[in-house]
Amino acid sequence: MRLSEKARRRLFVYSRRAGRCLTGGLRHPCLFMHLPKCGGTSLANALYAAVPLHQRIAVLDAVAIRRAAAIGAFGRDDPWLCHEDLAQGHHAVALREQLALTHMAEGARLLHGHLPLSASVLQHVAPHYRIVTLMREPVARSLSNFQMAVRAGLIAPDIDAWLEGPFGRRHATVFLRYLSGSNAVVPADEHAALRRAEAALKRIALIGFLDALPDFVAGFRRQFGVRIAMPHFNAAPVATSVSAPAFAPSPAAGAAGQPIADKTQHDARQARQKGRYKAGHKNAPKDGQNGALSAVQLSPTQRQKLEALCLPDLFLYAAARRAACAEAAACSSGPDAEGIGPLDAALG
C-alpha cells in the first residue's frame, strides 16, 4: 500500500519524535519564522522531528488562521477573505501574533508559522526563543509567489499587470514586510521599514538559504545541538522564469491582476469557485491538471521592473548572505555553540 504524502510526513515526524524521547531534543526553544515560498515545508517537518513527544510544538497554521480571522472580523468562515495578500489580511496577521503570544506563554518548545517580526513579537516572544529562518533569492521567490497566486485564483495570469499592481509589490517585498513586522509597506514608509528590518536581522540566530541547505543543517546543529534530517515533501520546481496558466482566470481575479478588495466582487468569486476549491487552497489546480503551468521567460523590461520592486528584499538578502559568510568564517576558526555572536557581530 502506497502511503499518501500526508501519511508519510506524519510517519517521518512521529517516529523521530519518539526516538528523541531517548536521545534528547533542542538545546534551546526555537521559533521558525517561515518566509513564504522559501522551501520551508521540508524544514518545518525536520524541526518537528527534532522535538521529543513530551514537549510542545505550536504551529500557526496559515489557512486555519485566515478562516478564524474571517469569522472573527466578518462572521464568515472563508479562507480567502483575510488572506495576507488582500486588503483584509491584517486581521489574519493580528490573530497569528496573538496565538504566538499564547503558545509562548504555554511553553511551546518549537513555534512555527508565517509570523512577521512585529514590535510585540520582538518584545514578548523573541526573548524566549532562538529565531531561525530560510531565505531564497528574491526574484525567484517573487515569481514563485506569482505562480501560487495565479493557481489559487487570487490574480489574473498577466505578468505586466502583476508588476504594475499591488500584488507585485507585496510579493516582491516579503522579506521587508516580515522583518519589519508590517503586513503591507507603502513606498513612503519603505525607508523606515528597511531600518526596522535590518535591526530585526540581528535578532535572528540562524539564517539559511534554499541553495545552501547543508550549511543551515550544520549551523542548526551548532546552535541547537541536534542534527536535523531534511525530508523532501511538497517539492515544487524552482521558478527561474514566470509561468502563464493555460486556463482563463476567474473574472473575479480582476481584469488587470488586481486583488479583490470589494466584498461584493469577493462574494461573486467565491460563488464561481465553489466546487472548484474545497477548504481553501488544498484543491487548487496542480501542475499537469486544468490550469497547468507552462514556463515563459520574462522579457528584459519585465525583469528590470521586477528587480526594481525587489530592491529592498535584494538588499536584505545580500546582508543576510554577508552575515552568514562571516559566521561560517568565525565558526571555522572556533565555533561558538552557545552564542548568537558571529551573526550579530557581522550585521552590527
VEXGULO-608081 format. One line per 8 residues: number of its first residue (from 1); their letters; for each residue x, y, z of C-alpha. Coordinates in pm, whole numbers, always signed. Example, Ala and Ser with C-alpha at 12.3 -4.5 7.8 and 13.67 -1.06 7.14 Angstrom:
2
1 = as = +1230,-450,+780  +1367,-106,+714;
REM end
This chain:
348
1 = mrlsekar = +0,+0,+0  +138,+337,-102  +115,+600,+170  -12,+947,+92  +223,+1243,+127  +44,+1348,+445  +81,+999,+593  +449,+980,+501;
9 = rrlfvysr = +506,+1320,+657  +339,+1217,+983  +525,+885,+993  +856,+1065,+947  +780,+1318,+1221  +630,+1090,+1487  +885,+811,+1451  +1168,+1056,+1505;
17 = ragrcltg = +990,+1242,+1784  +956,+911,+1968  +1327,+848,+1929  +1402,+1197,+2061  +1243,+1098,+2393  +1556,+889,+2449  +1824,+1093,+2272  +1712,+1444,+2367;
25 = glrhpclf = +1579,+1735,+2167  +1656,+2100,+2102  +1909,+2267,+2330  +1711,+2593,+2312  +1348,+2680,+2230  +1317,+2758,+1858  +1099,+2999,+1661  +1092,+2916,+1290;
33 = mhlpkcgg = +983,+3229,+1103  +854,+3070,+782  +902,+3310,+491  +658,+3221,+209  +790,+3032,-94  +1136,+2975,+53  +1125,+2596,+87  +1010,+2600,+447;
41 = tslanaly = +777,+2296,+438  +1056,+2038,+444  +1244,+2232,+710  +931,+2252,+926  +897,+1874,+925  +1265,+1833,+1008  +1222,+2070,+1304  +907,+1893,+1425;
49 = aavplhqr = +1102,+1567,+1419  +1366,+1715,+1648  +1120,+1777,+1934  +1051,+1487,+2176  +689,+1379,+2209  +661,+1511,+2564  +745,+1867,+2453  +504,+2107,+2282;
57 = iavldava = +510,+2207,+1916  +299,+2509,+1819  +207,+2550,+1453  +47,+2875,+1336  -149,+2714,+1053  -197,+2970,+774  -533,+2853,+637  -691,+2789,+978;
65 = irraaaig = -589,+3135,+1098  -727,+3303,+785  -1059,+3125,+836  -1071,+3213,+1205  -981,+3575,+1132  -1264,+3600,+876  -1509,+3455,+1127  -1396,+3696,+1398;
73 = afgrddpw = -1392,+4006,+1178  -1684,+3938,+941  -1875,+3639,+1079  -1783,+3427,+775  -1588,+3102,+752  -1380,+3195,+448  -1012,+3103,+387  -962,+3384,+134;
81 = lchedlaq = -1130,+3693,+279  -843,+3764,+522  -560,+3630,+306  -244,+3828,+379  -216,+3942,+16  -562,+4100,+23  -699,+4418,+178  -824,+4244,+497;
89 = ghhavalr = -505,+4045,+555  -414,+4245,+864  -685,+4057,+1056  -504,+3726,+998  -167,+3877,+1089  -304,+4019,+1416  -461,+3685,+1511  -140,+3500,+1428;
97 = eqlalthm = +51,+3733,+1660  -194,+3674,+1945  -166,+3298,+1901  +213,+3322,+1903  +194,+3502,+2238  -39,+3231,+2370  +187,+2946,+2258  +491,+3121,+2405;
105 = aegarllh = +310,+3157,+2738  +222,+2786,+2725  +591,+2699,+2688  +600,+2562,+2333  +948,+2426,+2260  +907,+2491,+1887  +695,+2769,+1739  +644,+2770,+1362;
113 = ghlplsas = +450,+2988,+1124  +429,+3283,+885  +496,+3524,+1170  +619,+3879,+1093  +864,+4016,+1347  +647,+4298,+1480  +747,+4511,+1776  +524,+4298,+2001;
121 = vlqhvaph = +675,+3972,+1876  +1028,+4104,+1922  +949,+4232,+2269  +743,+3947,+2411  +806,+3632,+2205  +1160,+3658,+2066  +1336,+3676,+2406  +1213,+3324,+2482;
129 = yrivtlmr = +1333,+3169,+2155  +1620,+3149,+1914  +1483,+3251,+1577  +1569,+3064,+1258  +1452,+3119,+901  +1517,+3021,+541  +1562,+3274,+260  +1557,+3244,-117;
137 = epvarsls = +1683,+3466,-397  +1414,+3740,-404  +1339,+3750,-778  +1289,+3372,-797  +1088,+3381,-474  +859,+3654,-614  +796,+3458,-933  +703,+3152,-727;
145 = nfqmavra = +460,+3370,-530  +307,+3491,-857  +257,+3132,-974  +89,+3034,-648  -143,+3336,-655  -249,+3261,-1013  -314,+2893,-933  -523,+2999,-633;
153 = gliapdid = -731,+3235,-846  -626,+3543,-648  -493,+3727,-954  -513,+3710,-1332  -219,+3550,-1519  -96,+3881,-1655  +266,+3942,-1563  +264,+4307,-1667;
161 = awlegpfg = -48,+4383,-1461  +106,+4197,-1167  +422,+4407,-1189  +223,+4731,-1201  -30,+4640,-931  -27,+4595,-553  +22,+4219,-573  +354,+4258,-750;
169 = rrhatvfl = +480,+4496,-484  +360,+4276,-198  +520,+3966,-346  +845,+4149,-420  +883,+4279,-62  +811,+3971,+150  +1143,+3993,+337  +1086,+4363,+404;
177 = rylsgsna = +733,+4300,+529  +818,+4008,+757  +1136,+4154,+902  +984,+4499,+958  +672,+4345,+1114  +431,+4503,+863  +181,+4312,+650  +199,+4591,+391;
185 = vvpadeha = +462,+4859,+337  +371,+5162,+126  +654,+5333,-68  +656,+5635,+164  +732,+5408,+462  +988,+5191,+287  +1298,+5359,+431  +1176,+5331,+791;
193 = alrraeaa = +1064,+4970,+732  +1406,+4884,+591  +1576,+5017,+905  +1343,+4806,+1121  +1414,+4503,+903  +1790,+4549,+935  +1754,+4564,+1312  +1537,+4250,+1311;
201 = lkrialig = +1803,+4059,+1116  +2029,+4097,+1418  +1772,+3914,+1631  +1780,+3602,+1414  +2006,+3327,+1546  +2038,+3135,+1220  +1955,+3224,+860  +1965,+2953,+595;
209 = fldalpdf = +1936,+2970,+218  +1743,+2744,-14  +2050,+2685,-232  +2274,+2602,+67  +2071,+2375,+296  +2370,+2169,+419  +2516,+2489,+567  +2190,+2552,+750;
217 = vagfrrqf = +2184,+2195,+886  +2540,+2237,+1014  +2461,+2574,+1168  +2148,+2438,+1333  +2349,+2159,+1495  +2595,+2413,+1636  +2314,+2629,+1775  +2066,+2367,+1898;
225 = gvriamph = +2276,+2053,+1949  +2063,+1844,+1710  +2133,+1713,+1362  +1812,+1756,+1165  +1722,+1535,+869  +1569,+1721,+576  +1287,+1518,+417  +1173,+1618,+70;
233 = fnaapvat = +799,+1686,+85  +579,+1917,-116  +856,+1995,-364  +788,+2241,-642  +1009,+2345,-934  +1232,+2642,-865  +1090,+2930,-1065  +1363,+3094,-1270;
241 = svsapafa = +1105,+3217,-1518  +745,+3318,-1489  +464,+3086,-1592  +137,+3152,-1767  -162,+2927,-1689  -331,+2751,-1975  -675,+2834,-1837  -869,+3161,-1832;
249 = pspaagaa = -875,+3316,-1483  -1188,+3380,-1290  -1329,+3722,-1380  -1324,+3799,-1010  -945,+3784,-1017  -950,+4130,-1168  -908,+4243,-1524  -558,+4366,-1453;
257 = gqpiadkt = -440,+4118,-1191  -561,+4336,-905  -666,+4197,-566  -1033,+4167,-480  -1095,+4448,-234  -1471,+4486,-278  -1672,+4232,-78  -1939,+4206,-349;
265 = qhdarqar = -1675,+4102,-602  -1530,+3869,-341  -1867,+3702,-296  -1901,+3659,-671  -1562,+3493,-690  -1648,+3260,-403  -1966,+3154,-581  -1774,+3078,-902;
273 = qkgrykag = -1505,+2883,-718  -1739,+2679,-500  -1687,+2323,-608  -1359,+2404,-777  -1176,+2462,-450  -1253,+2298,-118  -1145,+2435,+219  -907,+2692,+77;
281 = hknapkdg = -606,+2624,-138  -578,+2249,-88  -774,+2158,-404  -641,+2435,-624  -529,+2319,-971  -192,+2145,-972  +69,+2137,-1245  -39,+1895,-1517;
289 = qngalsav = -410,+1941,-1441  -658,+2203,-1558  -457,+2518,-1508  -123,+2355,-1587  +164,+2600,-1597  +389,+2639,-1898  +708,+2837,-1843  +767,+3159,-2034;
297 = qlsptqrq = +1070,+3383,-1995  +1048,+3733,-1856  +1133,+3998,-2107  +1430,+4223,-2020  +1188,+4504,-1937  +978,+4283,-1712  +1284,+4151,-1532  +1411,+4504,-1482;
305 = klealclp = +1078,+4608,-1330  +1071,+4307,-1101  +1426,+4364,-983  +1338,+4727,-908  +1040,+4613,-698  +1264,+4362,-519  +1535,+4615,-427  +1457,+4618,-51;
313 = dlflyaaa = +1447,+4238,-41  +1765,+4213,-250  +1936,+4443,+0  +1821,+4234,+298  +1910,+3909,+120  +2261,+4037,+50  +2301,+4150,+412  +2193,+3806,+535;
321 = rraacaea = +2435,+3636,+295  +2724,+3852,+416  +2636,+3774,+776  +2619,+3401,+702  +2963,+3411,+537  +3108,+3594,+837  +2951,+3342,+1075  +3088,+3049,+872;
329 = aacssgpd = +3436,+3202,+881  +3413,+3256,+1257  +3290,+2902,+1316  +3568,+2752,+1104  +3824,+2913,+1336  +3634,+2824,+1653  +3259,+2763,+1667  +3058,+2912,+1948;
337 = aegigpld = +2790,+2652,+2013  +2617,+2860,+2278  +2619,+3206,+2126  +2449,+3402,+1853  +2755,+3623,+1842  +2904,+3576,+1491  +2580,+3659,+1307  +2504,+3953,+1533;
345 = aalg = +2858,+4086,+1502  +2852,+4059,+1122  +2531,+4260,+1098  +2635,+4513,+1360;
REM end
